[in-house]
Amino acid sequence: MIETFSDYESARYKQLEIEFLEAVKKSLSGDLPTIKNFFLTECRKALSEACNVQRDEKIPCAFMSVSLLNSFVAVGKNILQIDFYDAKWVFGEPFARSRMSADFLFEHWQKFTESALDDKFFVRNKITQVEIKSLFWMTLDKLAFLFTCYAKYFIAELKTSPEFAALDKAEKFYVTCGTYLDWQNRLCAVLPEVDLVNPDANEDMTFRDFSGKIFRQENFADLDLRGSQFEDCIFRACTFTNLKLADAHFSHCRFFSSCFDGVKFAGAEFVECKFKDCEFKNSSTATKDVDADEYFAPLRLTRCKLFNVKCDGCDFAQLKKTDCEEVNS
């Protein structure tokens, strides 16, 4: 029998929490298409309502913030709230607000909380249920964080919807997810165009969009391009050195005689891209190399063509290829 709260937390609660989050992770992975469709449908409804407000109030939107309402869980309501803010964000009130069910995140919550409060494992007159319930708030934060790690891989689909296009956006617009009036992780953005070859000093290059660009004999070095989107771009005889491409997405891009050296690919995706006479050196798909404590999908290559591609000193253990064509001379 556990007699102190600190011993209970380390000897029992932490393991129960790990088991709970692993069960949620398994549920999210197994039912992701259904969850994605539900979430995006609800987001589109929220966007439509925000557009209706904008017709009357003419407020450009700078932030679309999705939050898990932890306080609601305590009264048995599992809610994700969507707030639309102007550029002031937390310094002002949202100009539009919607809510959706978050039940898909709480399939294992009751079992977890009942196990955590089971007094067969601790001395009741030395450890109270109130003390144990105080730990639930940290677990809810971890649950919200886990969801952001999955949502970042499908939220960009929202950008193709007519409701998203209709929203009047500020010069810099972000979709974020986290907890209400607390931490928020960026999921995607609509930002001004930047020069990939000669970016301004200290320019934030994450979550940028590049479309239809042609680059020849350029050296891209030491850039953080996490979450950026590349579409129909051509790279000829280019070098990519020490780049962070975590969660970056490349669609219909072509790479010729180019070299990737020391590139971090965790969570990146290439769809219908072509690589010819390219080399990968000292690059990795390992999460530990990204310097971020979160879940990353494997590097994904879908319907890509790889001709005479060489790898040297790379850790591509987390790599998933689907319907790719490979030819080595």
N, C-alpha and C positions, 0 to 999 in steps of 0.2 A: 504493500500500500504506500502510495506517495503522500508525503506529509507536508511538503512546502510547495508554494506556487512556482518558484523558480525551477524546482526539480520536475514538477508536473509539465511545465512548458518545454523543457529540454528532453525529458524522458518519454513523454507521451504526445503532447500536442503537436510538436514539429513533425513527427512521423505521420500522424493523422492528416495534417495539412498537406504533406507531400503526396499522400495517397489520394486525397481529394482533388488536388490540382492535376495529378496524373490522370485521374478518371475523367475530369473535365476536358483535358487535352485529348484523350482518346475519343470522347464524344464529339468534340469539335472537328477532329480529323475525319471521323467516320461519317458525319452527317453534314459536312461543310457545304455541299451544293444547296441543300434545303435551307440551312442557316443563312447562307449568302443571299439567296433569293428573297427570303423573308426580310432580312436587314435592308437590302437595297430597295425593296418595294416600300418599306416604311420610310426610308430616307427620301425617296422620291415624293411621297405624300407630304413630308415635312417641307421639302423644297418648294412644292407647289403652294403650300400655305404661306411660306415666307415671301414668295413672289407676289401673292395677293396683298400682303401688307405693303410691300414695296410700291405697288401701283398707287397707293394712297400717300405713303409717307416718304418715298424717294430716298431710302437709306441704302447706300452701298454696303454690301456685306463683306467683312474682312475675315470672319471666323465662323465656321460651322462646327460647333462643339458637341460631341456625343459624350454623355457622362452616365456612369452607373451611380444611381442614387443609393448610397450605402445606408442612409438613415431609414429609407423606405423598407429595406430588407428586414429591419428589426420588427416591423409591424406586418410582415408577411406579404409585402408587395415587391415584386421584382421588376424594376423599371429602368429603362434607358431613356434619358432625356436629351433632346436635340435642341440646342440654343443657337440662335443666329445673332451675332454681334457686329457692331460697326468697328471701326479701327481702335476704339477705346477699350474694347473687350471687357475685362473685369472691372474697369473703372466706370462702367455704365451698365444699364440693364439690357438684356436681350430684346431686340425688337420683334422677335417671333420665337415661339416655343412649341415643341411637339413632344409626345412621349410614345414609347412602344414597349411591349412586353419584353422582359429579359429572361423569361422562364427557361429558355434554351441553355442558359448558363447555370441553372440551379437544379438540374436533375439530380445531382448527388449531394446537395446542400443539407437536406434534412438528415440523411444518414450520417453525414460528417458531424453536424452539430449534436445529434443524439449520442454519438460515440464520444465526442469531446466532453459531454456533460454526464457521462455514465459514471456514477459514484462508486462503482465496484473497484475502481482503480485508484481512488484517492480518499483521504480522510476528510469527511464532510465538515467537521468542526474546525478544520485547519485551512481548507481551501474552499472558497465559496463559488457558486455558479456565476455570480457577478464578475468575479475576477477572471474566470474562464471566458465569459462572454466578451470581456474587454479585448481578448485576443482576436475575436472574429473580425474586428475592423481592419486589422492588418491583413488578414486572409482575404477580405473583400477587395482590398487594394491590389493584392496579387492576382485575384481573379480578373479584375478589370484590366490589369496589365497583360495578362495572358490573352484576353480577347483582342487587345490591340495588336498583338503579335500575329494573329490570324487575319484580322480585318484588313491589315495593310496590304494583303495579297489580293484582295478583291475590291477594295474601295475605289480603285481607279476606274472600274467599270461605271461607276456613278457619273463620271465626267462625260460619258457618251450619251447620257439621257437628255431629253428635251427640257426637263425641269431644271437640270443643272445649267444648261445653256441659257435658260431664261433668267436665271438669278443675276441681278445686277451686282457685280463684284467690285470690290475695291482694287486698287493697283496690285496689292498683294493679298491673296486669299488662301486660307489654309483650312483643311478639314482635320480636326484633331479628335482624340478619344482618350478618356481617362476617368477621373472622378470630379464631381461637381465643385467648382471654385477651388480646385487643388491642382494636382499635376495633370498634364495633358500631353500625349504623344502625337506628333504630326503623322498623319497617314498619307496625305497627298496635298497638292497645292496647285494654284494657278498664279504664276509669277511673271514679271517682266522678262523679256528675252535678255540673255547675257552672252558675252563673247567667250566661247569655250576655249579659244586659242589664247587670248590675252585678257583674262578676267581682271577686274579691278582688285586692288589689294584688299584683303580681308572680305572679299565678296563671298556670301553664303551661296554655295553651288548646289546644295541639296534640293531635291524635289523640283528640278528644273525640267523644262520640255525642250527637246531639240528635234526638229522635223525637216527633212529634205536637205540636210546640210552635206556638203562635200568637203572633205579634208584630205590634203596631200602633203606627205612628208612633215607632218606635225608631231611634236613631242608633247604629250600630255603627262605632266608629272605632279605628284603630290597633291592631287585634287580629291576632295570629298564629294563624290557624286551620288551619294546614297539616295535612293528613292527616285532618281531622275528617269525620265522617259525619252528614249531615242526611237524615232520612226523614220524609215526610208532614208537613212544616212549612209554615206559612203566614206570609208577610210582607206586610203591608199598609201602604203609605205609609212605608216604612222607607228609611233612607239607610245605605249601606255605604261608608265613607271610609277609604282607605289600609289596606285589609285585605290580609293575605297568605292567599290561598286556594289556594296551591300544593298539588296532589294531594288537595284536598278533594273529597268525593263527595256529590252531592245526588240524592235519589231521590224522585219523586212529591211534589216541593215546588212551592208556588205563590207567585208574586211579583206584587203588584198595586201600580201607581203608585209604584214604588220606584226609587231612583237608586243606581247603582254608580259611585263616583268614586275614581280612583286605586287600583283593585283589581288585584292580581297573580293571574292565573288560570292560570299555567303548570301543566299536568298535572291541572287540575280536570276534573270530569265531572258533567254534568247528565243524568239519565235520567228520561224521562217527566215533565218539569217544565213548568210553564206560566208565561209572562211576559206580562203585560198592562199597557200604558201605562207601560213601564219605560224608563229612560235609562241608557246606559253612557257615562261621560266619563273621558278620560285613563287608561283602563285598558289592560292589556297581557297578552298570552300569552307574551311574550319571556322566555326563560330568564335572560337577563342581568339582568332586573329582580328576580329572586328572591333574589339574593345567595347562591347555592348552586352549587357547581361539580359539577353532576351532570346526568344525562339526565332530561328531563321529556317526557312525552307531550304531544301537542297538547291544547288545550282541546277537550273532546268534548261535543257536544249530541246525544243520541239520543232519537228519538221525542218531541221537545219541541214545544210550541206557543208561538209568539211573535206577539203581537198588538200592533201599533202600538209596536214597539220602536225606539228611536233610539240612534244611536252618534255621539259627537263626540270627536275627538282620540284615538281608541283605536288600538292596534296589535294587531289580531287576525289577524296573518299565520299564526299557528299555531292554526288553528281547523278542526275537523272536524265537519260536521253529517251526521247519518244519519237519514233518514225524519222530518224535522222539518216542521212546518206553519207558514208565515209569512204573516201578513196585515198590511199597513200601510194605514192610512186616509189 
